[in-house]
Amino acid sequence: MGGEFGTLLLGAALVSLGAIVGTPLRFFVAGQVSQRVGETFPWGTLVVNVSGCIMMGLIGAYAMRHGLSGQSEIWLLIATGFLGSYTTVSSFALQTLVLARDGETRGALLYIGLSLGLCLGAVALGFAGGSL
C-alpha cells in the first residue's frame, strides 16, 4: 500500500490514535471540573476549551518553528486527532490568530463573526428541528 492511499491510511490512523486519547480526556476533565464547581455555568467545557487552546498554541508554534505542514505526522496526531477530539475551539482560535498575525484583521473579525453567528444559528436550527 503505497502512494496517496497509503498516506491517507497513515493519516487516518494517526488522527484516530490522537482521538482515542483526546475524547476520553475531554470527558474526564470536563466532568472533574463540573463536579468540583457545579454545572450552573459550563466551567468544565471552558476549562477544556482554554486548555486545548494553550496546547494548540504550543503545537502551532512548534510546527511553525520546525516547518511542519498540516499533513505532518505530528500535526495529524496531536492537532487534528488529539486536540480535534478534545476541543474544536482550539482550531478556531489558531486559525483566527493566524489571520490576525498575517495582517488579515478584517478576515479574522469576519471569521469570528461568521463562526459565532452561523454556529449558534445552526445549533438553534438543529435544536428547533429536533424539537418538532
DODRENVEX-270247 format. One record per atom (N, C-alpha, C, CB): x, y, z; atom name; residue number from 1. Coordinates in steps of 0.02 Angstrom, whole numbers. Glycine has a CB too. Example, Ala and Ser with C-alpha at 12.3 -4.5 7.8 and 13.67 -1.06 7.14 Angstrom:
2
+--------+--------+--------+------+-----+
:      X :      Y :      Z : atom :  nr :
+--------+--------+--------+------+-----+
:    660 :   -284 :    390 :    N :   1 :
:    615 :   -225 :    390 :   CA :   1 :
:    660 :   -165 :    390 :    C :   1 :
:    565 :   -224 :    452 :   CB :   1 :
:    642 :   -112 :    354 :    N :   2 :
:    684 :    -53 :    357 :   CA :   2 :
:    645 :      2 :    394 :    C :   2 :
:    704 :    -30 :    286 :   CB :   2 :
+--------+--------+--------+------+-----+
//
This chain:
132
+--------+--------+--------+------+-----+
:      X :      Y :      Z : atom :  nr :
+--------+--------+--------+------+-----+
:     42 :    -59 :      0 :    N :   1 :
:      0 :      0 :      0 :   CA :   1 :
:     44 :     62 :      0 :    C :   1 :
:    -48 :      0 :     61 :   CB :   1 :
:     55 :     89 :    -56 :    N :   2 :
:     97 :    148 :    -59 :   CA :   2 :
:     58 :    206 :    -88 :    C :   2 :
:    159 :    135 :   -100 :   CB :   2 :
:     95 :    258 :   -101 :    N :   3 :
:     66 :    316 :   -133 :   CA :   3 :
:     15 :    352 :    -91 :    C :   3 :
:     34 :    296 :   -196 :   CB :   3 :
:    -31 :    384 :   -126 :    N :   4 :
:    -82 :    426 :    -92 :   CA :   4 :
:   -126 :    386 :    -44 :    C :   4 :
:   -125 :    460 :   -144 :   CB :   4 :
:   -145 :    325 :    -64 :    N :   5 :
:   -189 :    286 :    -21 :   CA :   5 :
:   -155 :    268 :     44 :    C :   5 :
:   -212 :    223 :    -57 :   CB :   5 :
:    -91 :    248 :     40 :    N :   6 :
:    -53 :    232 :    100 :   CA :   6 :
:    -45 :    292 :    145 :    C :   6 :
:     15 :    204 :     81 :   CB :   6 :
:    -33 :    350 :    115 :    N :   7 :
:    -27 :    412 :    153 :   CA :   7 :
:    -93 :    429 :    187 :    C :   7 :
:     -6 :    470 :    108 :   CB :   7 :
:   -148 :    419 :    151 :    N :   8 :
:   -215 :    431 :    179 :   CA :   8 :
:   -229 :    385 :    238 :    C :   8 :
:   -268 :    422 :    125 :   CB :   8 :
:   -211 :    321 :    230 :    N :   9 :
:   -222 :    273 :    285 :   CA :   9 :
:   -180 :    290 :    346 :    C :   9 :
:   -206 :    202 :    261 :   CB :   9 :
:   -117 :    309 :    335 :    N :  10 :
:    -74 :    328 :    391 :   CA :  10 :
:   -102 :    389 :    426 :    C :  10 :
:     -2 :    342 :    366 :   CB :  10 :
:   -124 :    439 :    387 :    N :  11 :
:   -155 :    499 :    416 :   CA :  11 :
:   -216 :    482 :    457 :    C :  11 :
:   -173 :    548 :    361 :   CB :  11 :
:   -259 :    439 :    429 :    N :  12 :
:   -320 :    419 :    465 :   CA :  12 :
:   -303 :    382 :    530 :    C :  12 :
:   -364 :    375 :    420 :   CB :  12 :
:   -251 :    340 :    528 :    N :  13 :
:   -230 :    304 :    588 :   CA :  13 :
:   -204 :    351 :    641 :    C :  13 :
:   -177 :    251 :    570 :   CB :  13 :
:   -164 :    401 :    621 :    N :  14 :
:   -137 :    449 :    668 :   CA :  14 :
:   -192 :    492 :    699 :    C :  14 :
:    -85 :    493 :    634 :   CB :  14 :
:   -238 :    515 :    658 :    N :  15 :
:   -294 :    555 :    683 :   CA :  15 :
:   -336 :    513 :    732 :    C :  15 :
:   -339 :    581 :    624 :   CB :  15 :
:   -349 :    451 :    714 :    N :  16 :
:   -388 :    407 :    758 :   CA :  16 :
:   -353 :    394 :    824 :    C :  16 :
:   -402 :    341 :    722 :   CB :  16 :
:   -288 :    383 :    820 :    N :  17 :
:   -249 :    371 :    881 :   CA :  17 :
:   -252 :    431 :    928 :    C :  17 :
:   -176 :    354 :    864 :   CB :  17 :
:   -244 :    491 :    899 :    N :  18 :
:   -250 :    551 :    940 :   CA :  18 :
:   -319 :    559 :    971 :    C :  18 :
:   -233 :    612 :    899 :   CB :  18 :
:   -370 :    543 :    931 :    N :  19 :
:   -439 :    550 :    955 :   CA :  19 :
:   -455 :    500 :   1010 :    C :  19 :
:   -488 :    540 :    897 :   CB :  19 :
:   -424 :    442 :   1008 :    N :  20 :
:   -434 :    391 :   1060 :   CA :  20 :
:   -413 :    418 :   1128 :    C :  20 :
:   -395 :    327 :   1043 :   CB :  20 :
:   -365 :    463 :   1129 :    N :  21 :
:   -342 :    493 :   1192 :   CA :  21 :
:   -381 :    557 :   1207 :    C :  21 :
:   -266 :    509 :   1188 :   CB :  21 :
:   -393 :    599 :   1156 :    N :  22 :
:   -425 :    664 :   1167 :   CA :  22 :
:   -497 :    660 :   1190 :    C :  22 :
:   -422 :    702 :   1105 :   CB :  22 :
:   -535 :    616 :   1161 :    N :  23 :
:   -606 :    612 :   1178 :   CA :  23 :
:   -618 :    593 :   1251 :    C :  23 :
:   -641 :    562 :   1133 :   CB :  23 :
:   -588 :    538 :   1275 :    N :  24 :
:   -600 :    523 :   1346 :   CA :  24 :
:   -569 :    575 :   1393 :    C :  24 :
:   -572 :    454 :   1362 :   CB :  24 :
:   -515 :    606 :   1372 :    N :  25 :
:   -485 :    657 :   1415 :   CA :  25 :
:   -533 :    717 :   1422 :    C :  25 :
:   -418 :    680 :   1387 :   CB :  25 :
:   -566 :    736 :   1368 :    N :  26 :
:   -615 :    790 :   1371 :   CA :  26 :
:   -670 :    771 :   1421 :    C :  26 :
:   -646 :    805 :   1301 :   CB :  26 :
:   -696 :    711 :   1414 :    N :  27 :
:   -748 :    686 :   1458 :   CA :  27 :
:   -725 :    689 :   1531 :    C :  27 :
:   -768 :    614 :   1439 :   CB :  27 :
:   -664 :    666 :   1545 :    N :  28 :
:   -638 :    664 :   1613 :   CA :  28 :
:   -627 :    734 :   1641 :    C :  28 :
:   -572 :    624 :   1614 :   CB :  28 :
:   -592 :    777 :   1603 :    N :  29 :
:   -577 :    845 :   1628 :   CA :  29 :
:   -641 :    885 :   1640 :    C :  29 :
:   -531 :    882 :   1578 :   CB :  29 :
:   -685 :    886 :   1591 :    N :  30 :
:   -747 :    924 :   1598 :   CA :  30 :
:   -788 :    897 :   1656 :    C :  30 :
:   -788 :    922 :   1533 :   CB :  30 :
:   -790 :    832 :   1664 :    N :  31 :
:   -827 :    802 :   1718 :   CA :  31 :
:   -799 :    818 :   1787 :    C :  31 :
:   -829 :    727 :   1710 :   CB :  31 :
:   -732 :    816 :   1792 :    N :  32 :
:   -700 :    831 :   1856 :   CA :  32 :
:   -711 :    904 :   1875 :    C :  32 :
:   -625 :    816 :   1852 :   CB :  32 :
:   -705 :    949 :   1827 :    N :  33 :
:   -715 :   1020 :   1842 :   CA :  33 :
:   -788 :   1032 :   1863 :    C :  33 :
:   -697 :   1064 :   1780 :   CB :  33 :
:   -834 :   1003 :   1825 :    N :  34 :
:   -905 :   1012 :   1841 :   CA :  34 :
:   -923 :    985 :   1910 :    C :  34 :
:   -948 :    977 :   1788 :   CB :  34 :
:   -894 :    929 :   1928 :    N :  35 :
:   -906 :    900 :   1995 :   CA :  35 :
:   -881 :    946 :   2050 :    C :  35 :
:   -874 :    832 :   2001 :   CB :  35 :
:   -826 :    979 :   2037 :    N :  36 :
:   -795 :   1021 :   2089 :   CA :  36 :
:   -828 :   1089 :   2096 :    C :  36 :
:   -721 :   1030 :   2074 :   CB :  36 :
:   -849 :   1119 :   2040 :    N :  37 :
:   -875 :   1188 :   2044 :   CA :  37 :
:   -949 :   1193 :   2024 :    C :  37 :
:   -834 :   1232 :   1999 :   CB :  37 :
:   -980 :   1139 :   2005 :    N :  38 :
:  -1050 :   1141 :   1987 :   CA :  38 :
:  -1062 :   1150 :   1913 :    C :  38 :
:  -1084 :   1196 :   2025 :   CB :  38 :
:  -1125 :   1145 :   1895 :    N :  39 :
:  -1143 :   1146 :   1824 :   CA :  39 :
:  -1189 :   1204 :   1806 :    C :  39 :
:  -1175 :   1082 :   1805 :   CB :  39 :
:  -1194 :   1255 :   1849 :    N :  40 :
:  -1237 :   1312 :   1832 :   CA :  40 :
:  -1206 :   1354 :   1776 :    C :  40 :
:  -1249 :   1355 :   1893 :   CB :  40 :
:  -1141 :   1349 :   1767 :    N :  41 :
:  -1104 :   1381 :   1712 :   CA :  41 :
:  -1060 :   1327 :   1682 :    C :  41 :
:  -1062 :   1444 :   1737 :   CB :  41 :
:  -1050 :   1326 :   1617 :    N :  42 :
:  -1011 :   1271 :   1587 :   CA :  42 :
:   -935 :   1276 :   1599 :    C :  42 :
:  -1024 :   1269 :   1512 :   CB :  42 :
:   -916 :   1276 :   1662 :    N :  43 :
:   -845 :   1282 :   1679 :   CA :  43 :
:   -804 :   1226 :   1651 :    C :  43 :
:   -836 :   1285 :   1754 :   CB :  43 :
:   -831 :   1165 :   1652 :    N :  44 :
:   -794 :   1108 :   1627 :   CA :  44 :
:   -776 :   1116 :   1553 :    C :  44 :
:   -834 :   1045 :   1636 :   CB :  44 :
:   -824 :   1137 :   1514 :    N :  45 :
:   -812 :   1148 :   1443 :   CA :  45 :
:   -763 :   1206 :   1432 :    C :  45 :
:   -878 :   1163 :   1406 :   CB :  45 :
:   -770 :   1258 :   1472 :    N :  46 :
:   -725 :   1315 :   1467 :   CA :  46 :
:   -653 :   1294 :   1482 :    C :  46 :
:   -747 :   1371 :   1514 :   CB :  46 :
:   -643 :   1254 :   1534 :    N :  47 :
:   -576 :   1231 :   1551 :   CA :  47 :
:   -548 :   1188 :   1495 :    C :  47 :
:   -577 :   1191 :   1617 :   CB :  47 :
:   -588 :   1144 :   1467 :    N :  48 :
:   -566 :   1103 :   1411 :   CA :  48 :
:   -547 :   1147 :   1352 :    C :  48 :
:   -622 :   1053 :   1391 :   CB :  48 :
:   -589 :   1195 :   1335 :    N :  49 :
:   -575 :   1237 :   1277 :   CA :  49 :
:   -513 :   1280 :   1287 :    C :  49 :
:   -635 :   1282 :   1262 :   CB :  49 :
:   -505 :   1310 :   1345 :    N :  50 :
:   -446 :   1352 :   1358 :   CA :  50 :
:   -383 :   1310 :   1360 :    C :  50 :
:   -454 :   1391 :   1425 :   CB :  50 :
:   -385 :   1253 :   1393 :    N :  51 :
:   -325 :   1210 :   1396 :   CA :  51 :
:   -309 :   1183 :   1326 :    C :  51 :
:   -335 :   1151 :   1445 :   CB :  51 :
:   -360 :   1168 :   1286 :    N :  52 :
:   -349 :   1146 :   1217 :   CA :  52 :
:   -318 :   1201 :   1176 :    C :  52 :
:   -414 :   1124 :   1186 :   CB :  52 :
:   -338 :   1263 :   1187 :    N :  53 :
:   -308 :   1320 :   1151 :   CA :  53 :
:   -235 :   1330 :   1170 :    C :  53 :
:   -348 :   1383 :   1164 :   CB :  53 :
:   -219 :   1321 :   1234 :    N :  54 :
:   -149 :   1325 :   1255 :   CA :  54 :
:   -108 :   1272 :   1218 :    C :  54 :
:   -143 :   1317 :   1332 :   CB :  54 :
:   -134 :   1211 :   1218 :    N :  55 :
:    -98 :   1157 :   1183 :   CA :  55 :
:    -93 :   1170 :   1109 :    C :  55 :
:   -134 :   1090 :   1195 :   CB :  55 :
:   -146 :   1197 :   1078 :    N :  56 :
:   -144 :   1212 :   1006 :   CA :  56 :
:    -92 :   1265 :    992 :    C :  56 :
:   -214 :   1234 :    980 :   CB :  56 :
:    -87 :   1315 :   1036 :    N :  57 :
:    -35 :   1366 :   1028 :   CA :  57 :
:     34 :   1337 :   1031 :    C :  57 :
:    -42 :   1420 :   1080 :   CB :  57 :
:     44 :   1290 :   1077 :    N :  58 :
:    110 :   1258 :   1084 :   CA :  58 :
:    127 :   1217 :   1022 :    C :  58 :
:    111 :   1213 :   1146 :   CB :  58 :
:     80 :   1177 :    999 :    N :  59 :
:     94 :   1135 :    940 :   CA :  59 :
:     98 :   1178 :    877 :    C :  59 :
:     39 :   1081 :    931 :   CB :  59 :
:     60 :   1232 :    874 :    N :  60 :
:     65 :   1278 :    818 :   CA :  60 :
:    133 :   1311 :    814 :    C :  60 :
:     10 :   1330 :    821 :   CB :  60 :
:    158 :   1333 :    871 :    N :  61 :
:    224 :   1365 :    873 :   CA :  61 :
:    278 :   1314 :    856 :    C :  61 :
:    238 :   1395 :    943 :   CB :  61 :
:    271 :   1253 :    881 :    N :  62 :
:    319 :   1200 :    866 :   CA :  62 :
:    320 :   1186 :    791 :    C :  62 :
:    303 :   1136 :    906 :   CB :  62 :
:    260 :   1179 :    762 :    N :  63 :
:    255 :   1164 :    691 :   CA :  63 :
:    285 :   1220 :    649 :    C :  63 :
:    181 :   1154 :    671 :   CB :  63 :
:    272 :   1281 :    668 :    N :  64 :
:    299 :   1339 :    632 :   CA :  64 :
:    375 :   1341 :    637 :    C :  64 :
:    269 :   1404 :    659 :   CB :  64 :
:    401 :   1330 :    697 :    N :  65 :
:    473 :   1332 :    709 :   CA :  65 :
:    510 :   1277 :    671 :    C :  65 :
:    488 :   1326 :    784 :   CB :  65 :
:    477 :   1220 :    662 :    N :  66 :
:    508 :   1163 :    629 :   CA :  66 :
:    485 :   1154 :    556 :    C :  66 :
:    494 :   1100 :    668 :   CB :  66 :
:    445 :   1201 :    531 :    N :  67 :
:    423 :   1198 :    461 :   CA :  67 :
:    377 :   1139 :    446 :    C :  67 :
:    481 :   1194 :    417 :   CB :  67 :
:    336 :   1119 :    494 :    N :  68 :
:    291 :   1062 :    484 :   CA :  68 :
:    227 :   1086 :    451 :    C :  68 :
:    276 :   1028 :    550 :   CB :  68 :
:    201 :   1045 :    406 :    N :  69 :
:    138 :   1061 :    373 :   CA :  69 :
:     79 :   1032 :    412 :    C :  69 :
:    138 :   1036 :    300 :   CB :  69 :
:     20 :   1050 :    390 :    N :  70 :
:    -41 :   1022 :    420 :   CA :  70 :
:    -50 :    949 :    403 :    C :  70 :
:   -100 :   1061 :    397 :   CB :  70 :
:     -8 :    921 :    362 :    N :  71 :
:    -11 :    850 :    345 :   CA :  71 :
:     46 :    810 :    377 :    C :  71 :
:    -10 :    841 :    269 :   CB :  71 :
:     87 :    844 :    418 :    N :  72 :
:    142 :    808 :    450 :   CA :  72 :
:    113 :    760 :    502 :    C :  72 :
:    192 :    857 :    484 :   CB :  72 :
:    150 :    707 :    515 :    N :  73 :
:    126 :    655 :    561 :   CA :  73 :
:    112 :    683 :    631 :    C :  73 :
:    177 :    599 :    565 :   CB :  73 :
:    157 :    725 :    656 :    N :  74 :
:    146 :    751 :    724 :   CA :  74 :
:     84 :    796 :    726 :    C :  74 :
:    209 :    791 :    748 :   CB :  74 :
:     73 :    836 :    672 :    N :  75 :
:     14 :    880 :    670 :   CA :  75 :
:    -50 :    838 :    667 :    C :  75 :
:     18 :    927 :    608 :   CB :  75 :
:    -50 :    786 :    625 :    N :  76 :
:   -109 :    743 :    620 :   CA :  76 :
:   -125 :    709 :    686 :    C :  76 :
:    -99 :    690 :    565 :   CB :  76 :
:    -74 :    686 :    720 :    N :  77 :
:    -83 :    651 :    784 :   CA :  77 :
:   -107 :    698 :    839 :    C :  77 :
:    -19 :    617 :    805 :   CB :  77 :
:    -72 :    754 :    848 :    N :  78 :
:    -86 :    798 :    905 :   CA :  78 :
:   -140 :    850 :    890 :    C :  78 :
:    -23 :    833 :    927 :   CB :  78 :
:   -132 :    889 :    837 :    N :  79 :
:   -178 :    944 :    823 :   CA :  79 :
:   -245 :    918 :    796 :    C :  79 :
:   -147 :    993 :    774 :   CB :  79 :
:   -241 :    879 :    743 :    N :  80 :
:   -303 :    855 :    712 :   CA :  80 :
:   -337 :    801 :    753 :    C :  80 :
:   -290 :    829 :    642 :   CB :  80 :
:   -299 :    751 :    775 :    N :  81 :
:   -328 :    695 :    812 :   CA :  81 :
:   -344 :    711 :    884 :    C :  81 :
:   -282 :    637 :    809 :   CB :  81 :
:   -291 :    723 :    923 :    N :  82 :
:   -300 :    734 :    995 :   CA :  82 :
:   -340 :    797 :   1009 :    C :  82 :
:   -233 :    738 :   1030 :   CB :  82 :
:   -315 :    855 :    985 :    N :  83 :
:   -350 :    917 :   1000 :   CA :  83 :
:   -416 :    923 :    963 :    C :  83 :
:   -305 :    976 :    984 :   CB :  83 :
:   -419 :    893 :    904 :    N :  84 :
:   -482 :    894 :    866 :   CA :  84 :
:   -539 :    859 :    903 :    C :  84 :
:   -473 :    863 :    798 :   CB :  84 :
:   -521 :    808 :    942 :    N :  85 :
:   -572 :    773 :    981 :   CA :  85 :
:   -578 :    801 :   1051 :    C :  85 :
:   -557 :    698 :    984 :   CB :  85 :
:   -525 :    831 :   1076 :    N :  86 :
:   -526 :    861 :   1143 :   CA :  86 :
:   -566 :    926 :   1140 :    C :  86 :
:   -454 :    874 :   1169 :   CB :  86 :
:   -555 :    967 :   1090 :    N :  87 :
:   -592 :   1029 :   1082 :   CA :  87 :
:   -586 :   1054 :   1010 :    C :  87 :
:   -565 :   1083 :   1131 :   CB :  87 :
:   -640 :   1081 :    983 :    N :  88 :
:   -636 :   1110 :    916 :   CA :  88 :
:   -622 :   1184 :    919 :    C :  88 :
:   -701 :   1097 :    878 :   CB :  88 :
:   -632 :   1214 :    976 :    N :  89 :
:   -620 :   1286 :    981 :   CA :  89 :
:   -546 :   1301 :    974 :    C :  89 :
:   -647 :   1313 :   1047 :   CB :  89 :
:   -502 :   1253 :    986 :    N :  90 :
:   -431 :   1265 :    979 :   CA :  90 :
:   -412 :   1278 :    906 :    C :  90 :
:   -391 :   1205 :   1006 :   CB :  90 :
:   -443 :   1242 :    860 :    N :  91 :
:   -430 :   1254 :    788 :   CA :  91 :
:   -456 :   1323 :    769 :    C :  91 :
:   -464 :   1200 :    744 :   CB :  91 :
:   -515 :   1340 :    791 :    N :  92 :
:   -544 :   1406 :    777 :   CA :  92 :
:   -498 :   1461 :    803 :    C :  92 :
:   -614 :   1412 :    809 :   CB :  92 :
:   -473 :   1453 :    863 :    N :  93 :
:   -430 :   1504 :    893 :   CA :  93 :
:   -364 :   1510 :    855 :    C :  93 :
:   -416 :   1487 :    966 :   CB :  93 :
:   -334 :   1454 :    836 :    N :  94 :
:   -271 :   1457 :    799 :   CA :  94 :
:   -281 :   1488 :    730 :    C :  94 :
:   -242 :   1386 :    791 :   CB :  94 :
:   -334 :   1470 :    695 :    N :  95 :
:   -346 :   1498 :    628 :   CA :  95 :
:   -359 :   1573 :    633 :    C :  95 :
:   -406 :   1463 :    595 :   CB :  95 :
:   -395 :   1595 :    684 :    N :  96 :
:   -407 :   1666 :    694 :   CA :  96 :
:   -342 :   1703 :    709 :    C :  96 :
:   -457 :   1677 :    752 :   CB :  96 :
:   -301 :   1674 :    752 :    N :  97 :
:   -236 :   1704 :    768 :   CA :  97 :
:   -192 :   1710 :    706 :    C :  97 :
:   -201 :   1663 :    821 :   CB :  97 :
:   -190 :   1658 :    665 :    N :  98 :
:   -150 :   1660 :    603 :   CA :  98 :
:   -174 :   1716 :    558 :    C :  98 :
:   -153 :   1593 :    566 :   CB :  98 :
:   -240 :   1723 :    549 :    N :  99 :
:   -266 :   1778 :    508 :   CA :  99 :
:   -244 :   1845 :    537 :    C :  99 :
:   -342 :   1774 :    505 :   CB :  99 :
:   -251 :   1854 :    601 :    N : 100 :
:   -234 :   1918 :    634 :   CA : 100 :
:   -159 :   1931 :    628 :    C : 100 :
:   -255 :   1917 :    708 :   CB : 100 :
:   -118 :   1881 :    640 :    N : 101 :
:    -45 :   1890 :    637 :   CA : 101 :
:    -21 :   1904 :    566 :    C : 101 :
:    -10 :   1829 :    664 :   CB : 101 :
:    -59 :   1879 :    517 :    N : 102 :
:    -42 :   1891 :    446 :   CA : 102 :
:    -68 :   1958 :    422 :    C : 102 :
:    -69 :   1835 :    403 :   CB : 102 :
:    -95 :   1998 :    468 :    N : 103 :
:   -121 :   2064 :    449 :   CA : 103 :
:   -190 :   2063 :    419 :    C : 103 :
:    -74 :   2095 :    400 :   CB : 103 :
:   -224 :   2007 :    423 :    N : 104 :
:   -291 :   2000 :    396 :   CA : 104 :
:   -343 :   2013 :    451 :    C : 104 :
:   -301 :   1929 :    366 :   CB : 104 :
:   -341 :   2074 :    479 :    N : 105 :
:   -385 :   2091 :    534 :   CA : 105 :
:   -458 :   2084 :    515 :    C : 105 :
:   -371 :   2163 :    557 :   CB : 105 :
:   -476 :   2109 :    457 :    N : 106 :
:   -546 :   2102 :    434 :   CA : 106 :
:   -565 :   2029 :    426 :    C : 106 :
:   -557 :   2139 :    367 :   CB : 106 :
:   -520 :   1990 :    398 :    N : 107 :
:   -533 :   1918 :    391 :   CA : 107 :
:   -542 :   1884 :    457 :    C : 107 :
:   -477 :   1885 :    352 :   CB : 107 :
:   -501 :   1902 :    506 :    N : 108 :
:   -506 :   1873 :    573 :   CA : 108 :
:   -572 :   1891 :    605 :    C : 108 :
:   -448 :   1896 :    617 :   CB : 108 :
:   -591 :   1955 :    600 :    N : 109 :
:   -654 :   1977 :    629 :   CA : 109 :
:   -714 :   1945 :    594 :    C : 109 :
:   -660 :   2053 :    627 :   CB : 109 :
:   -709 :   1940 :    528 :    N : 110 :
:   -762 :   1907 :    490 :   CA : 110 :
:   -769 :   1834 :    510 :    C : 110 :
:   -748 :   1913 :    414 :   CB : 110 :
:   -712 :   1801 :    517 :    N : 111 :
:   -712 :   1731 :    537 :   CA : 111 :
:   -744 :   1722 :    606 :    C : 111 :
:   -641 :   1702 :    536 :   CB : 111 :
:   -726 :   1766 :    652 :    N : 112 :
:   -756 :   1764 :    719 :   CA : 112 :
:   -831 :   1773 :    716 :    C : 112 :
:   -724 :   1818 :    764 :   CB : 112 :
:   -852 :   1826 :    680 :    N : 113 :
:   -924 :   1840 :    674 :   CA : 113 :
:   -963 :   1785 :    640 :    C : 113 :
:   -934 :   1905 :    637 :   CB : 113 :
:   -935 :   1761 :    583 :    N : 114 :
:   -969 :   1707 :    547 :   CA : 114 :
:   -971 :   1643 :    589 :    C : 114 :
:   -935 :   1694 :    480 :   CB : 114 :
:   -916 :   1626 :    621 :    N : 115 :
:   -914 :   1565 :    661 :   CA : 115 :
:   -965 :   1567 :    717 :    C : 115 :
:   -844 :   1554 :    689 :   CB : 115 :
:   -965 :   1622 :    754 :    N : 116 :
:  -1013 :   1628 :    810 :   CA : 116 :
:  -1085 :   1630 :    784 :    C : 116 :
:   -998 :   1690 :    852 :   CB : 116 :
:  -1097 :   1674 :    737 :    N : 117 :
:  -1165 :   1682 :    711 :   CA : 117 :
:  -1192 :   1619 :    678 :    C : 117 :
:  -1168 :   1739 :    663 :   CB : 117 :
:  -1153 :   1591 :    632 :    N : 118 :
:  -1176 :   1532 :    596 :   CA : 118 :
:  -1181 :   1471 :    641 :    C : 118 :
:  -1130 :   1517 :    537 :   CB : 118 :
:  -1132 :   1462 :    685 :    N : 119 :
:  -1134 :   1404 :    729 :   CA : 119 :
:  -1190 :   1408 :    780 :    C : 119 :
:  -1068 :   1396 :    765 :   CB : 119 :
:  -1200 :   1467 :    809 :    N : 120 :
:  -1256 :   1475 :    856 :   CA : 120 :
:  -1322 :   1466 :    819 :    C : 120 :
:  -1253 :   1543 :    891 :   CB : 120 :
:  -1325 :   1495 :    759 :    N : 121 :
:  -1386 :   1487 :    719 :   CA : 121 :
:  -1398 :   1415 :    700 :    C : 121 :
:  -1381 :   1530 :    656 :   CB : 121 :
:  -1345 :   1379 :    682 :    N : 122 :
:  -1352 :   1309 :    664 :   CA : 122 :
:  -1375 :   1266 :    723 :    C : 122 :
:  -1286 :   1282 :    637 :   CB : 122 :
:  -1348 :   1281 :    782 :    N : 123 :
:  -1370 :   1244 :    842 :   CA : 123 :
:  -1444 :   1259 :    855 :    C : 123 :
:  -1327 :   1264 :    904 :   CB : 123 :
:  -1463 :   1323 :    849 :    N : 124 :
:  -1534 :   1341 :    860 :   CA : 124 :
:  -1579 :   1307 :    809 :    C : 124 :
:  -1543 :   1417 :    856 :   CB : 124 :
:  -1557 :   1306 :    746 :    N : 125 :
:  -1597 :   1273 :    693 :   CA : 125 :
:  -1602 :   1198 :    706 :    C : 125 :
:  -1565 :   1286 :    624 :   CB : 125 :
:  -1546 :   1167 :    723 :    N : 126 :
:  -1548 :   1095 :    738 :   CA : 126 :
:  -1590 :   1080 :    799 :    C : 126 :
:  -1477 :   1069 :    750 :   CB : 126 :
:  -1585 :   1123 :    850 :    N : 127 :
:  -1625 :   1114 :    910 :   CA : 127 :
:  -1699 :   1120 :    894 :    C : 127 :
:  -1604 :   1165 :    963 :   CB : 127 :
:  -1716 :   1171 :    853 :    N : 128 :
:  -1786 :   1180 :    833 :   CA : 128 :
:  -1811 :   1121 :    793 :    C : 128 :
:  -1794 :   1244 :    793 :   CB : 128 :
:  -1769 :   1097 :    746 :    N : 129 :
:  -1788 :   1040 :    705 :   CA : 129 :
:  -1796 :    977 :    747 :    C : 129 :
:  -1737 :   1028 :    651 :   CB : 129 :
:  -1752 :    968 :    796 :    N : 130 :
:  -1756 :    910 :    839 :   CA : 130 :
:  -1812 :    913 :    889 :    C : 130 :
:  -1692 :    901 :    874 :   CB : 130 :
:  -1842 :    972 :    897 :    N : 131 :
:  -1897 :    980 :    945 :   CA : 131 :
:  -1965 :    971 :    912 :    C : 131 :
:  -1893 :   1048 :    978 :   CB : 131 :
:  -1966 :    958 :    847 :    N : 132 :
:  -2031 :    950 :    812 :   CA : 132 :
:  -2066 :    886 :    830 :    C : 132 :
:  -2021 :    953 :    737 :   CB : 132 :
+--------+--------+--------+------+-----+
//
